[in-house]
Amino acid sequence: MRLFEGTAWDVPPKCDRCSELVADCQCGPEPTPRIPPEKQTANISVEKRKKGKTVTVIKGLPAEGNDLPELLTQLKSTCGAGGAIKDECLEIQGKHLDRVAKLLKEIGFKVKK
């Protein structure tokens, strides 16, 4: 509830981009700017987990400015394995260091192993 809602001084909020009332605005959320892959470095490593499971971990790619779910989908389909996003780290099940590095280089990322 706004402070002066329902009084003579009530001024409904307006959109900054189209100047329409917020309730009538069709602009949608403002898109976040993308960071070009050439300006980012991905750190790739293989970690051992419980019960001898190995996981390929990609760190160093910020969630802001990247589409991490889309990148994870590409990596999972290339490696033929499952994966997840945890704490801004992409995890691919299994030891896929070379495949992941090759795909990230093709996209344009700098890669550190």
Secondary structure, DSSP 8 states (H G I E B T S, - for coil): --TTTTSTT----B-TTT-SBTTT----S-------GGG-EEEEEEEE-GGG-EEEEEE---STTS-HHHHHHHHHHHHTS-EEEETTEEEEES--HHHHHHHHHHHT-EEE-
